[in-house]
Amino acid sequence: MGANDMIIWTPLASGIYSKKSVYFEAANAEPITTPKLQRVGALPLREILQRRGLLADTVTCSHCGEAETAAHVFLHCRFTKRIWKALLLSNPTDPDTLDSFKQATANSGMICLPPSGVIQPSNHLRSPTAIDQEAVICQTDGAWKPKNGDMDFGWIFLDSTGQTLEQGSSTEPYVASALMAETITIREALLQARMLHYSKICIRSDNHVLIKALNSKQRPVEIYGLTLDIETLSSQQFFFIPRSLNNSAD
């Protein structure tokens, strides 16, 4: 449809990246290390390498000069203590009170909190309050069949007095969801409007989730590309109407 390609963040339904979502994704991700390296005893610490005859020289920590043991690297090194102090934990932990890294990981009170920061209050964007009197009104409605993914949809164009200008209907196979079906319906109606040379369109739909997404520009991942297509078409307004007032588009 001519819209520019965009990068979206798939872990969130909005497609918008956030640091908080990265934290939760990392917390639930599978370990990327081999099973061997997931054991502290398999880490190439200087103490372990020397014990296995793989290191003949010093076994001291490069940061502070003390013996490089697992407890030192993960708990007692002055460099490590700075990291412990900076961690956002539900129960702050003093590494000096712990004897081993195993004891630290077994501490059930060590729950890492999401990154902190300034959260801007959300704007509850609503539909426009007034219809452009020069706009052609377009009511749309789509019916999705979850068993086979088929959808039936229709649209009707009305003038400012409510008189019918044009109307039509169509079908589409392999549609993933009801929300996608309603979005396809609006896009197809706008394509028809372009062919009819309607430059200003007022869209009316009984899908509240879709209308809210179109007015707020917060595109759900599921319909991201379709909403971009819609934005590239005619000048539009989007209004929610109750299903009982949308019979003409059925």
Kinemage of the C-alpha trace (Angstrom):
@kinemage 1
@onewidth
@group {chain A} dominant
@subgroup {mainchain}
@vectorlist {calphas} color= white
{ca met a 1} P 0.000 0.000 0.000
{ca gly a 2} L 3.037 2.311 -0.016
{ca ala a 3} L 3.625 2.463 3.745
{ca asn a 4} L 7.233 2.466 4.892
{ca asp a 5} L 8.655 -0.652 6.526
{ca met a 6} L 8.900 -0.415 10.302
{ca ile a 7} L 10.600 -2.408 13.045
{ca ile a 8} L 8.208 -3.686 15.708
{ca trp a 9} L 8.863 -5.293 19.101
{ca thr a 10} L 6.976 -8.599 18.921
{ca pro a 11} L 6.997 -9.495 22.663
{ca leu a 12} L 4.470 -6.705 23.283
{ca ala a 13} L 1.041 -6.520 21.692
{ca ser a 14} L 1.571 -2.810 20.978
{ca gly a 15} L 4.754 -3.501 19.007
{ca ile a 16} L 6.518 -0.704 20.935
{ca tyr a 17} L 9.861 -1.482 22.611
{ca ser a 18} L 10.269 -0.963 26.350
{ca lys a 19} L 13.081 -1.728 28.796
{ca lys a 20} L 10.631 -3.413 31.151
{ca ser a 21} L 9.596 -5.929 28.480
{ca val a 22} L 13.260 -6.759 27.812
{ca tyr a 23} L 13.697 -7.552 31.488
{ca phe a 24} L 10.769 -9.979 31.543
{ca glu a 25} L 11.860 -11.600 28.270
{ca ala a 26} L 15.363 -12.154 29.677
{ca ala a 27} L 13.999 -13.475 32.968
{ca asn a 28} L 11.924 -16.135 31.176
{ca ala a 29} L 14.436 -17.025 28.473
{ca glu a 30} L 16.092 -20.418 28.278
{ca pro a 31} L 19.805 -20.457 29.243
{ca ile a 32} L 22.057 -20.026 26.209
{ca thr a 33} L 25.063 -21.688 27.834
{ca thr a 34} L 25.850 -25.381 27.666
{ca pro a 35} L 24.710 -27.554 30.607
{ca lys a 36} L 28.362 -27.864 31.670
{ca leu a 37} L 28.848 -24.115 31.962
{ca gln a 38} L 25.639 -23.788 33.963
{ca arg a 39} L 27.555 -25.395 36.865
{ca val a 40} L 29.824 -23.023 38.795
{ca gly a 41} L 32.415 -25.799 39.146
{ca ala a 42} L 32.886 -25.848 35.375
{ca leu a 43} L 33.692 -22.151 35.098
{ca pro a 44} L 37.308 -21.374 34.117
{ca leu a 45} L 38.174 -19.676 37.399
{ca arg a 46} L 41.895 -19.352 38.156
{ca glu a 47} L 41.578 -21.495 41.287
{ca ile a 48} L 39.906 -24.313 39.312
{ca leu a 49} L 42.357 -24.083 36.429
{ca gln a 50} L 45.305 -24.311 38.798
{ca arg a 51} L 43.784 -27.286 40.601
{ca arg a 52} L 43.457 -29.077 37.269
{ca gly a 53} L 47.039 -28.319 36.324
{ca leu a 54} L 46.068 -25.908 33.551
{ca leu a 55} L 47.469 -22.788 35.217
{ca ala a 56} L 50.886 -22.595 36.863
{ca asp a 57} L 51.157 -18.905 37.683
{ca thr a 58} L 49.187 -16.649 39.976
{ca val a 59} L 45.577 -17.437 40.886
{ca thr a 60} L 44.729 -13.960 42.113
{ca cys a 61} L 41.869 -11.768 40.938
{ca ser a 62} L 42.835 -9.230 38.279
{ca his a 63} L 40.647 -6.585 39.942
{ca cys a 64} L 41.813 -6.742 43.567
{ca gly a 65} L 44.634 -9.273 43.868
{ca glu a 66} L 42.824 -11.735 46.140
{ca ala a 67} L 42.399 -15.436 45.393
{ca glu a 68} L 40.018 -15.936 42.453
{ca thr a 69} L 37.518 -18.413 43.862
{ca ala a 70} L 33.847 -18.693 42.909
{ca ala a 71} L 32.792 -17.002 46.157
{ca his a 72} L 35.214 -14.176 45.516
{ca val a 73} L 34.205 -13.594 41.883
{ca phe a 74} L 30.463 -13.662 42.539
{ca leu a 75} L 30.291 -12.239 46.066
{ca his a 76} L 33.327 -10.696 47.727
{ca cys a 77} L 35.357 -8.881 45.067
{ca arg a 78} L 35.097 -5.111 45.467
{ca phe a 79} L 34.078 -4.889 41.806
{ca thr a 80} L 31.307 -7.472 42.378
{ca lys a 81} L 30.055 -5.695 45.482
{ca arg a 82} L 29.390 -2.590 43.408
{ca ile a 83} L 27.168 -4.683 41.142
{ca trp a 84} L 25.298 -6.173 44.112
{ca lys a 85} L 24.717 -2.673 45.464
{ca ala a 86} L 23.291 -1.486 42.139
{ca leu a 87} L 20.874 -4.424 41.740
{ca leu a 88} L 17.178 -3.680 42.167
{ca leu a 89} L 16.245 -6.444 44.625
{ca ser a 90} L 13.043 -6.795 46.599
{ca asn a 91} L 15.199 -7.679 49.618
{ca pro a 92} L 18.652 -6.010 49.398
{ca thr a 93} L 21.383 -8.579 50.035
{ca asp a 94} L 24.794 -8.001 51.597
{ca pro a 95} L 27.235 -10.369 49.808
{ca asp a 96} L 29.573 -10.300 52.825
{ca thr a 97} L 26.971 -12.316 54.760
{ca leu a 98} L 27.064 -15.145 52.179
{ca asp a 99} L 29.652 -17.927 52.087
{ca ser a 100} L 29.096 -19.290 48.592
{ca phe a 101} L 27.503 -18.485 45.282
{ca lys a 102} L 25.233 -21.505 45.742
{ca gln a 103} L 23.920 -19.957 48.937
{ca ala a 104} L 23.284 -16.700 47.083
{ca thr a 105} L 21.259 -18.350 44.319
{ca ala a 106} L 19.266 -20.345 46.879
{ca asn a 107} L 18.215 -17.180 48.687
{ca ser a 108} L 14.483 -17.083 47.971
{ca gly a 109} L 14.280 -13.393 48.874
{ca met a 110} L 16.427 -12.355 45.909
{ca ile a 111} L 13.734 -11.240 43.482
{ca cys a 112} L 15.012 -8.813 40.891
{ca leu a 113} L 12.669 -5.909 40.214
{ca pro a 114} L 11.944 -4.324 36.801
{ca pro a 115} L 14.060 -1.294 35.814
{ca ser a 116} L 12.854 1.900 37.400
{ca gly a 117} L 12.227 5.149 35.573
{ca val a 118} L 9.790 7.907 34.883
{ca ile a 119} L 6.449 6.620 33.634
{ca gln a 120} L 4.466 9.134 31.659
{ca pro a 121} L 0.713 9.120 32.309
{ca ser a 122} L -1.229 7.579 29.476
{ca asn a 123} L -3.536 9.694 27.369
{ca his a 124} L -6.923 8.066 26.945
{ca leu a 125} L -7.415 9.045 23.339
{ca arg a 126} L -11.029 9.036 22.253
{ca ser a 127} L -12.746 9.189 18.905
{ca pro a 128} L -13.124 12.651 17.339
{ca thr a 129} L -16.090 14.475 18.824
{ca ala a 130} L -17.405 15.994 15.569
{ca ile a 131} L -17.813 14.539 12.095
{ca asp a 132} L -16.326 16.506 9.225
{ca gln a 133} L -19.394 17.695 7.295
{ca glu a 134} L -17.499 17.279 4.026
{ca ala a 135} L -16.659 13.635 4.773
{ca val a 136} L -18.449 10.642 3.311
{ca ile a 137} L -19.651 8.319 6.082
{ca cys a 138} L -18.568 4.691 5.732
{ca gln a 139} L -19.954 1.982 7.996
{ca thr a 140} L -18.157 -1.348 7.967
{ca asp a 141} L -18.758 -4.761 9.464
{ca gly a 142} L -16.892 -8.065 9.229
{ca ala a 143} L -17.866 -11.613 10.231
{ca trp a 144} L -15.056 -14.088 10.949
{ca lys a 145} L -15.390 -17.882 11.005
{ca pro a 146} L -12.820 -19.305 13.444
{ca lys a 147} L -13.201 -22.900 12.210
{ca asn a 148} L -11.762 -22.252 8.756
{ca gly a 149} L -10.511 -18.655 8.960
{ca asp a 150} L -12.902 -17.349 6.297
{ca met a 151} L -14.481 -13.928 6.645
{ca asp a 152} L -17.413 -12.101 5.078
{ca phe a 153} L -17.460 -8.327 5.173
{ca gly a 154} L -19.427 -5.384 3.901
{ca trp a 155} L -19.383 -1.600 3.725
{ca ile a 156} L -21.812 1.176 2.906
{ca phe a 157} L -21.099 4.813 1.998
{ca leu a 158} L -23.567 7.453 3.168
{ca asp a 159} L -23.814 11.198 2.684
{ca ser a 160} L -24.322 13.652 5.552
{ca thr a 161} L -28.109 13.131 5.392
{ca gly a 162} L -27.828 9.344 5.677
{ca gln a 163} L -28.623 8.591 2.053
{ca thr a 164} L -26.816 5.608 0.528
{ca leu a 165} L -24.151 6.473 -2.040
{ca glu a 166} L -22.522 3.094 -2.665
{ca gln a 167} L -22.281 -0.249 -0.895
{ca gly a 168} L -20.570 -3.590 -1.372
{ca ser a 169} L -19.442 -6.838 0.204
{ca ser a 170} L -16.755 -9.460 -0.284
{ca thr a 171} L -15.056 -12.482 1.270
{ca glu a 172} L -11.507 -13.292 2.305
{ca pro a 173} L -9.960 -16.692 3.209
{ca tyr a 174} L -7.277 -17.544 5.754
{ca val a 175} L -7.825 -14.697 8.202
{ca ala a 176} L -6.178 -15.169 11.592
{ca ser a 177} L -8.622 -13.462 13.972
{ca ala a 178} L -11.772 -11.394 14.358
{ca leu a 179} L -9.708 -8.251 14.949
{ca met a 180} L -7.782 -8.825 11.730
{ca ala a 181} L -11.068 -9.402 9.887
{ca glu a 182} L -12.461 -6.048 11.033
{ca thr a 183} L -9.199 -4.305 10.085
{ca ile a 184} L -9.220 -5.860 6.598
{ca thr a 185} L -12.814 -4.671 6.222
{ca ile a 186} L -11.856 -1.049 6.894
{ca arg a 187} L -8.857 -1.245 4.575
{ca glu a 188} L -10.969 -2.673 1.736
{ca ala a 189} L -13.634 -0.012 2.283
{ca leu a 190} L -10.982 2.710 2.037
{ca leu a 191} L -9.667 1.173 -1.172
{ca gln a 192} L -13.191 1.371 -2.567
{ca ala a 193} L -13.403 4.988 -1.408
{ca arg a 194} L -10.203 5.783 -3.300
{ca met a 195} L -11.644 4.253 -6.473
{ca leu a 196} L -14.773 6.387 -6.006
{ca his a 197} L -12.612 9.507 -5.462
{ca tyr a 198} L -13.835 10.108 -1.926
{ca ser a 199} L -11.063 12.175 -0.335
{ca lys a 200} L -12.486 12.482 3.181
{ca ile a 201} L -13.933 9.458 4.926
{ca cys a 202} L -15.591 9.006 8.308
{ca ile a 203} L -15.289 5.341 9.309
{ca arg a 204} L -17.844 3.872 11.684
{ca ser a 205} L -17.254 0.412 13.180
{ca asp a 206} L -18.675 -1.563 16.090
{ca asn a 207} L -15.221 -2.932 17.022
{ca his a 208} L -14.147 -0.768 19.955
{ca val a 209} L -10.631 -2.256 20.197
{ca leu a 210} L -9.875 -1.468 16.561
{ca ile a 211} L -11.262 2.071 16.659
{ca lys a 212} L -9.251 2.818 19.789
{ca ala a 213} L -6.064 1.483 18.145
{ca leu a 214} L -6.611 3.551 14.982
{ca asn a 215} L -7.254 6.763 16.902
{ca ser a 216} L -4.359 6.315 19.334
{ca lys a 217} L -1.832 5.196 16.663
{ca gln a 218} L -0.876 2.351 19.016
{ca arg a 219} L -0.842 -0.471 16.508
{ca pro a 220} L -1.302 -4.019 17.875
{ca val a 221} L 1.316 -6.410 16.485
{ca glu a 222} L -1.435 -8.630 15.071
{ca ile a 223} L -2.647 -5.916 12.683
{ca tyr a 224} L 0.447 -3.710 12.488
{ca gly a 225} L 0.867 -3.795 8.711
{ca leu a 226} L -2.845 -3.367 8.062
{ca thr a 227} L -3.054 -0.245 10.220
{ca leu a 228} L -0.108 1.255 8.340
{ca asp a 229} L -1.960 0.589 5.086
{ca ile a 230} L -5.043 2.336 6.467
{ca glu a 231} L -3.022 5.398 7.459
{ca thr a 232} L -1.666 5.792 3.913
{ca leu a 233} L -5.173 5.921 2.398
{ca ser a 234} L -7.663 8.809 2.359
{ca ser a 235} L -8.029 11.361 5.132
{ca gln a 236} L -10.091 9.543 7.735
{ca gln a 237} L -11.902 9.866 11.037
{ca phe a 238} L -12.718 6.775 13.093
{ca phe a 239} L -15.811 6.427 15.261
{ca phe a 240} L -17.165 3.596 17.360
{ca ile a 241} L -20.877 2.860 17.043
{ca pro a 242} L -22.948 0.190 18.840
{ca arg a 243} L -23.692 -2.987 16.905
{ca ser a 244} L -27.389 -2.120 16.987
{ca leu a 245} L -26.662 0.961 14.835
{ca asn a 246} L -24.463 -0.896 12.354
{ca asn a 247} L -27.062 -3.081 10.653
{ca ser a 248} L -26.753 -1.292 7.302
{ca ala a 249} L -23.202 -2.606 6.832
{ca asp a 250} L -24.089 -6.253 7.496
